[in-house]
Amino acid sequence: RVTFEYPEEVIKEHITGRVNITFCINTDGTITTISVKAPHKLLENEAKRVIESLPTLIPAKDKEGKPTEVAITYPINFNLSW
């Protein structure tokens, strides 16, 4: 189970923003991080940690039913609105 954690320093400094993380699900279901773009390095680190903590996934398949790599870009919003 992957648990998202808002870094303490980020809370103290009221850092918010959107992180766009691009990763690849390989033919064996493992994940490789390709790129992470965020307004702050601490947000990048947490987004990367969460994605890399995911369990092995079921890979995509091509038209012939063979496993294939797929790249995904996923936005993660860090928001302190409480």
PyMOL commands that set and color helices and strands:
alter all, ss='L'
color gray80, all
select helices_A, chain A and resi 8-12+41-52
alter helices_A, ss='H'
color red, helices_A
select strands_A, chain A and resi 17-25+31-37+60-61+67-68+70-78
alter strands_A, ss='S'
color yellow, strands_A
deselect
rebuild
show_as cartoon
